């Protein structure tokens, strides 16, 4: 039993010692990453370019300009926050791009490095710039929180863990059938665990995105009505514990709880109207006096 315990402890220690520890902005949560920013950026840039080669960009100039404008406002707010909080090194990891594609899906996504795509089918649900900012803030949050790198790291650890335990089991003389059954059970359990892991990331992105939208001057309260509209448009009947996203009801409940904090960052955008000053020049008439000689 002591030998078994020591071997299992060694596997666990090896997994914990791998990777680097970083802190998620805004939330302060610690995360362990086994892939570097450089590796993620290289991969995401390649995949984004491949997608854009086949994607059909929107021909609606007004909506395209809106997506780019709102996206850049959020990016500017995020960069200002990172610079002001000692995370200047993180800023160099972003090459912000905001593209609107002609697709009827109500969807948007972001790759590491700030490469973002919005589908035209989402805009009838967002309806206004503030709600669009909620969506884009959420997507940007995924990139800022390095969620893709964290999920990839989690999968790598799980794979190493299953392989390590199987190796230990073989050394201890456990039969191959028992090992295969154990691997299958472990995989099923890990799949459910990963769904919860993904839901936690979605909730974290909801929170961070709400803060980012407020920082950029968009009313965070618009998140409630947006998710209510999303809920009405949704046809999903999947139970939350089997989904990689929180239910719309859970999201709305969470957002209502976060609004007081988000409002602390909210400064509405102001538009300055130049006051027209009309100056009336008084016409002076000089009467000429003629002296008759």
Secondary structure as a PSIPRED ss2 file (coil, helix, strand):
# PSIPRED VFORMAT (PSIPRED V4.0)

   1 X C   1.000  0.000  0.000
   2 X H   0.000  1.000  0.000
   3 X H   0.000  1.000  0.000
   4 X H   0.000  1.000  0.000
   5 X H   0.000  1.000  0.000
   6 X H   0.000  1.000  0.000
   7 X H   0.000  1.000  0.000
   8 X H   0.000  1.000  0.000
   9 X H   0.000  1.000  0.000
  10 X H   0.000  1.000  0.000
  11 X H   0.000  1.000  0.000
  12 X H   0.000  1.000  0.000
  13 X H   0.000  1.000  0.000
  14 X H   0.000  1.000  0.000
  15 X H   0.000  1.000  0.000
  16 X H   0.000  1.000  0.000
  17 X H   0.000  1.000  0.000
  18 X C   1.000  0.000  0.000
  19 X C   1.000  0.000  0.000
  20 X E   0.000  0.000  1.000
  21 X E   0.000  0.000  1.000
  22 X E   0.000  0.000  1.000
  23 X E   0.000  0.000  1.000
  24 X C   1.000  0.000  0.000
  25 X C   1.000  0.000  0.000
  26 X C   1.000  0.000  0.000
  27 X C   1.000  0.000  0.000
  28 X C   1.000  0.000  0.000
  29 X C   1.000  0.000  0.000
  30 X E   0.000  0.000  1.000
  31 X E   0.000  0.000  1.000
  32 X E   0.000  0.000  1.000
  33 X E   0.000  0.000  1.000
  34 X C   1.000  0.000  0.000
  35 X C   1.000  0.000  0.000
  36 X C   1.000  0.000  0.000
  37 X H   0.000  1.000  0.000
  38 X H   0.000  1.000  0.000
  39 X H   0.000  1.000  0.000
  40 X H   0.000  1.000  0.000
  41 X H   0.000  1.000  0.000
  42 X H   0.000  1.000  0.000
  43 X H   0.000  1.000  0.000
  44 X H   0.000  1.000  0.000
  45 X H   0.000  1.000  0.000
  46 X H   0.000  1.000  0.000
  47 X H   0.000  1.000  0.000
  48 X H   0.000  1.000  0.000
  49 X H   0.000  1.000  0.000
  50 X H   0.000  1.000  0.000
  51 X H   0.000  1.000  0.000
  52 X H   0.000  1.000  0.000
  53 X H   0.000  1.000  0.000
  54 X H   0.000  1.000  0.000
  55 X C   1.000  0.000  0.000
  56 X C   1.000  0.000  0.000
  57 X E   0.000  0.000  1.000
  58 X C   1.000  0.000  0.000
  59 X C   1.000  0.000  0.000
  60 X C   1.000  0.000  0.000
  61 X H   0.000  1.000  0.000
  62 X H   0.000  1.000  0.000
  63 X H   0.000  1.000  0.000
  64 X H   0.000  1.000  0.000
  65 X H   0.000  1.000  0.000
  66 X H   0.000  1.000  0.000
  67 X H   0.000  1.000  0.000
  68 X H   0.000  1.000  0.000
  69 X H   0.000  1.000  0.000
  70 X H   0.000  1.000  0.000
  71 X H   0.000  1.000  0.000
  72 X H   0.000  1.000  0.000
  73 X H   0.000  1.000  0.000
  74 X H   0.000  1.000  0.000
  75 X H   0.000  1.000  0.000
  76 X H   0.000  1.000  0.000
  77 X H   0.000  1.000  0.000
  78 X H   0.000  1.000  0.000
  79 X H   0.000  1.000  0.000
  80 X H   0.000  1.000  0.000
  81 X H   0.000  1.000  0.000
  82 X H   0.000  1.000  0.000
  83 X H   0.000  1.000  0.000
  84 X H   0.000  1.000  0.000
  85 X C   1.000  0.000  0.000
  86 X C   1.000  0.000  0.000
  87 X C   1.000  0.000  0.000
  88 X H   0.000  1.000  0.000
  89 X H   0.000  1.000  0.000
  90 X H   0.000  1.000  0.000
  91 X H   0.000  1.000  0.000
  92 X C   1.000  0.000  0.000
  93 X C   1.000  0.000  0.000
  94 X C   1.000  0.000  0.000
  95 X C   1.000  0.000  0.000
  96 X C   1.000  0.000  0.000
  97 X E   0.000  0.000  1.000
  98 X E   0.000  0.000  1.000
  99 X E   0.000  0.000  1.000
 100 X E   0.000  0.000  1.000
 101 X E   0.000  0.000  1.000
 102 X C   1.000  0.000  0.000
 103 X C   1.000  0.000  0.000
 104 X C   1.000  0.000  0.000
 105 X C   1.000  0.000  0.000
 106 X C   1.000  0.000  0.000
 107 X C   1.000  0.000  0.000
 108 X E   0.000  0.000  1.000
 109 X E   0.000  0.000  1.000
 110 X E   0.000  0.000  1.000
 111 X E   0.000  0.000  1.000
 112 X C   1.000  0.000  0.000
 113 X C   1.000  0.000  0.000
 114 X C   1.000  0.000  0.000
 115 X E   0.000  0.000  1.000
 116 X E   0.000  0.000  1.000
 117 X E   0.000  0.000  1.000
 118 X E   0.000  0.000  1.000
 119 X E   0.000  0.000  1.000
 120 X H   0.000  1.000  0.000
 121 X H   0.000  1.000  0.000
 122 X H   0.000  1.000  0.000
 123 X H   0.000  1.000  0.000
 124 X H   0.000  1.000  0.000
 125 X H   0.000  1.000  0.000
 126 X H   0.000  1.000  0.000
 127 X C   1.000  0.000  0.000
 128 X C   1.000  0.000  0.000
 129 X H   0.000  1.000  0.000
 130 X H   0.000  1.000  0.000
 131 X H   0.000  1.000  0.000
 132 X H   0.000  1.000  0.000
 133 X H   0.000  1.000  0.000
 134 X H   0.000  1.000  0.000
 135 X H   0.000  1.000  0.000
 136 X H   0.000  1.000  0.000
 137 X H   0.000  1.000  0.000
 138 X H   0.000  1.000  0.000
 139 X H   0.000  1.000  0.000
 140 X H   0.000  1.000  0.000
 141 X H   0.000  1.000  0.000
 142 X H   0.000  1.000  0.000
 143 X H   0.000  1.000  0.000
 144 X H   0.000  1.000  0.000
 145 X C   1.000  0.000  0.000
 146 X C   1.000  0.000  0.000
 147 X H   0.000  1.000  0.000
 148 X H   0.000  1.000  0.000
 149 X H   0.000  1.000  0.000
 150 X H   0.000  1.000  0.000
 151 X H   0.000  1.000  0.000
 152 X H   0.000  1.000  0.000
 153 X H   0.000  1.000  0.000
 154 X H   0.000  1.000  0.000
 155 X H   0.000  1.000  0.000
 156 X H   0.000  1.000  0.000
 157 X H   0.000  1.000  0.000
 158 X H   0.000  1.000  0.000
 159 X H   0.000  1.000  0.000
 160 X H   0.000  1.000  0.000
 161 X H   0.000  1.000  0.000
 162 X H   0.000  1.000  0.000
 163 X H   0.000  1.000  0.000
 164 X H   0.000  1.000  0.000
 165 X H   0.000  1.000  0.000
 166 X H   0.000  1.000  0.000
 167 X H   0.000  1.000  0.000
 168 X H   0.000  1.000  0.000
 169 X H   0.000  1.000  0.000
 170 X H   0.000  1.000  0.000
 171 X H   0.000  1.000  0.000
 172 X C   1.000  0.000  0.000
 173 X C   1.000  0.000  0.000
 174 X C   1.000  0.000  0.000
 175 X C   1.000  0.000  0.000
 176 X H   0.000  1.000  0.000
 177 X H   0.000  1.000  0.000
 178 X H   0.000  1.000  0.000
 179 X H   0.000  1.000  0.000
 180 X H   0.000  1.000  0.000
 181 X H   0.000  1.000  0.000
 182 X H   0.000  1.000  0.000
 183 X H   0.000  1.000  0.000
 184 X H   0.000  1.000  0.000
 185 X H   0.000  1.000  0.000
 186 X H   0.000  1.000  0.000
 187 X H   0.000  1.000  0.000
 188 X H   0.000  1.000  0.000
 189 X H   0.000  1.000  0.000
 190 X H   0.000  1.000  0.000
 191 X H   0.000  1.000  0.000
 192 X H   0.000  1.000  0.000
 193 X H   0.000  1.000  0.000
 194 X H   0.000  1.000  0.000
 195 X H   0.000  1.000  0.000
 196 X H   0.000  1.000  0.000
 197 X H   0.000  1.000  0.000
 198 X H   0.000  1.000  0.000
 199 X H   0.000  1.000  0.000
 200 X H   0.000  1.000  0.000
 201 X H   0.000  1.000  0.000
 202 X H   0.000  1.000  0.000
 203 X H   0.000  1.000  0.000
 204 X H   0.000  1.000  0.000
 205 X H   0.000  1.000  0.000
 206 X H   0.000  1.000  0.000
 207 X H   0.000  1.000  0.000
 208 X H   0.000  1.000  0.000
 209 X H   0.000  1.000  0.000
 210 X H   0.000  1.000  0.000
 211 X H   0.000  1.000  0.000
 212 X H   0.000  1.000  0.000
 213 X H   0.000  1.000  0.000
 214 X H   0.000  1.000  0.000
 215 X H   0.000  1.000  0.000
 216 X C   1.000  0.000  0.000
 217 X C   1.000  0.000  0.000
 218 X C   1.000  0.000  0.000
 219 X C   1.000  0.000  0.000
 220 X C   1.000  0.000  0.000
 221 X C   1.000  0.000  0.000
 222 X H   0.000  1.000  0.000
 223 X H   0.000  1.000  0.000
 224 X H   0.000  1.000  0.000
 225 X H   0.000  1.000  0.000
 226 X H   0.000  1.000  0.000
 227 X H   0.000  1.000  0.000
 228 X H   0.000  1.000  0.000
 229 X H   0.000  1.000  0.000
 230 X H   0.000  1.000  0.000
 231 X H   0.000  1.000  0.000
 232 X H   0.000  1.000  0.000
 233 X H   0.000  1.000  0.000
 234 X C   1.000  0.000  0.000
 235 X C   1.000  0.000  0.000
 236 X C   1.000  0.000  0.000
 237 X C   1.000  0.000  0.000
 238 X C   1.000  0.000  0.000
 239 X C   1.000  0.000  0.000
 240 X H   0.000  1.000  0.000
 241 X H   0.000  1.000  0.000
 242 X H   0.000  1.000  0.000
 243 X C   1.000  0.000  0.000
 244 X C   1.000  0.000  0.000
 245 X C   1.000  0.000  0.000
 246 X C   1.000  0.000  0.000
 247 X C   1.000  0.000  0.000
 248 X H   0.000  1.000  0.000
 249 X H   0.000  1.000  0.000
 250 X H   0.000  1.000  0.000
 251 X H   0.000  1.000  0.000
 252 X H   0.000  1.000  0.000
 253 X H   0.000  1.000  0.000
 254 X H   0.000  1.000  0.000
 255 X H   0.000  1.000  0.000
 256 X H   0.000  1.000  0.000
 257 X H   0.000  1.000  0.000
 258 X H   0.000  1.000  0.000
 259 X H   0.000  1.000  0.000
 260 X H   0.000  1.000  0.000
 261 X H   0.000  1.000  0.000
 262 X H   0.000  1.000  0.000
 263 X H   0.000  1.000  0.000
 264 X C   1.000  0.000  0.000
 265 X C   1.000  0.000  0.000
 266 X C   1.000  0.000  0.000
 267 X C   1.000  0.000  0.000
 268 X C   1.000  0.000  0.000
 269 X C   1.000  0.000  0.000
 270 X C   1.000  0.000  0.000
 271 X C   1.000  0.000  0.000
 272 X C   1.000  0.000  0.000
 273 X C   1.000  0.000  0.000
 274 X C   1.000  0.000  0.000
 275 X C   1.000  0.000  0.000
 276 X C   1.000  0.000  0.000
 277 X C   1.000  0.000  0.000
 278 X C   1.000  0.000  0.000
 279 X C   1.000  0.000  0.000
 280 X C   1.000  0.000  0.000
 281 X C   1.000  0.000  0.000
 282 X C   1.000  0.000  0.000
 283 X C   1.000  0.000  0.000
 284 X C   1.000  0.000  0.000
 285 X C   1.000  0.000  0.000
 286 X C   1.000  0.000  0.000
 287 X C   1.000  0.000  0.000
 288 X C   1.000  0.000  0.000
 289 X C   1.000  0.000  0.000
 290 X C   1.000  0.000  0.000
 291 X C   1.000  0.000  0.000
 292 X C   1.000  0.000  0.000
 293 X C   1.000  0.000  0.000
